[in-house]
Amino acid sequence: MGSQVATFFLLTAVFFVIWLGIRSYAQRKVREVGDPGAAASVPLPSTPTTTPLLVAPPEPPPPSEDRSGVLRESRGQAVLLRRHFPPRTGVLSHFGGVPTVPLGFTWPFVVQPDGRDRALTFVLQLDCAAIPEEGRLGLMPDRGQLYVFLDLDWGNHWVWSVRYENGDPDSFVPARVPTGLPKAYSERATWSWAQHDDDWPSLLPSWSLQPVLVTGDEAEGGDDDERDFWPGPIDLGRALTDVAGAVVPTRYYENQYDDGVLVRPYATFPHDWQAVRIATGLLRARHLRPVGGAVSHGEEEAASFADAVRRWSDRAAQEQPWDRLSEDDSDAVWQVFLDYQSVTLYSLSDAVNESLDATLAGNPDAATWLPAEALALVRIRHALASTGPRGLHASVHQMMLCPPSYVQGDAEERIGEWLLLLELSSDPPIGHHFGEGVLQFWIRPDDLAARRFDLVELTASAY
């Protein structure tokens, strides 16, 4: 009898140990991939430097010293990621495109529940040496490259990777883009003009940038709680005015008419075949509908318009996107806008803005041959601020080492312990289609000092 009882307790203990192991594994997997029912603002695990995302990083060490002074200091400054206009080649710091990496760099990916790998989308490369020294808070590296990757599928939880590589940038090479890199965003219509999957990009537009530092006066701003959040004590009007070239005159493209006829936006519009793809894509998506049954006069015109748009769309699909149009072809496409201007006038503004942005990002030589009046139309879309009859308007969408934006209280829970490493918000001219969301990347000061970028956390919230 005693032997049977002992056997019973022994088996019970074995089963209990097995159950604990299964439970621990399940909990670990939940932490690694995220609870499917959790809100988008819940932070997800980042990725170690050389392993896939589903390997959880080690727990951070306890704080080794009082970093509260650094956190307070960060509330009185901001490193703004100011885009060059036009974009420059050979710059290590840039949004989108292809990162420049050391040999052996592994493009970050996530292992999906079905076991397949899913590569993340490259968002940002930042040359730490380009950050103004006084803006580094004594913690940010003074050399090396910081990389940010995201999963842009809105159907999934936010998954990301923040990498840091320290080495001789002269030995770095363009990263090898994964063959199966997903399309950027889960819907082709995110790009508004994409007509075919071949038009739907996997890489975000490449645009070079320069980090610039702005600071505030601790005596300015509201009460302590207000100074904790963006812009804190920073007087943006004064601070941005002091940054050379940061403020541009307010100027947007607006349809102009001469005796009721649309005026061409600039002499060479459309300027290349990508501009034709974008223009015809917008017209097809917004203004074409099937024509059937008895054909009225209006339907005949609609059919003629549809035919003209399709012909130029098909032609553009056969050409290299960055090849410039001949004068005759450019004039002929513009004539379509004139012939059907009662319809085309509604899409002309977007066609101008999006085609110029795309060409400047995709063709390094474009700024040398695009007319000055064309560049002037989209300069404001890439500036930190603009000024006009209504005063100064700031357009700060990307910043780091600064007060966080206040969004649904997520930042409020972190400001006493975490430093805002980076904040991104929607910026369509460079392909940041985040809706009303704000992406905030956080790191503890001790982890930043230790270069533990694998311990970065992300909160993604909406206003």
Buried (B, 14 or more C-beta within 10 A) or exposed (E): EEEEEEEEEEEEEEEEEEEEEEEEEEEEEEEBBBEEEEEBBBBBBBBBBEEBBBEBBEEBEEEEEEBEEBBEBBBBBBBBBBBBBBBBEEBBBBBBBBBBBBEEBBBBBBBEEEEEEBBBBBBBBBBBBBBEEEBBBEBBBEEBBBBBBBBBBBEBBBBBBBBBBEBEBEEBEEBEBBEEBBBBBEEBEBBBBBBEEEBBBBBBBBBBBBBBBBBBEEEEBEEEEEBBBBBBBBBBBEBBBEBEEBBBEBEEBEBEEEEEEBEBBBEBBBBBBBBBBBBBBBBBBBBBEEBEEEEEEEBEBBBEBBEBBBEBBEBBBEBEBBEBBEEEBBEBBBEBBEBBBEBBEBBBBBBBBBBBBBBBBBBBEBBEEBBEEBBBBBBBBBBBBBBEEEEBBBBBBBBBBBBBBBBEEBBBEBBEEBBBBBBBBEBBBBBBBBEEBBBBBBBBBBBBBBBBBBBBBBBBBEE
